[in-house]
């Protein structure tokens, strides 16, 4: 998993932030049932400056381990790839599904 590439792929407009539509599009493509309220709840939980958008740091908080600094550093040191692999996209979808159900 390389978070910058995943973030870029979700950021369809290239604005360097994700809005609820970006997340909703990914969730729909991943065939994860989710309501607008559930998506908004996840957005609010990880939106550090309450602007309604997730920047890359917010995305890191959502996708990377918070209790294993060594693993977090290892993941952040990976070189960006052009596109997420199919397996990474599936796993990211599962992560979103888990967060949506909390």
Secondary structure, 3 states (H helix, E strand, C coil): CCHHHHHHHHCCCCCCCECHHHHHHHHHHCCCCCCHHHHHHHHHHHCCCCCCCECHHHHHHHHCCCCCHHHHHHHHCCCCCCCCCHHHHHHHHHHHHHHHHC
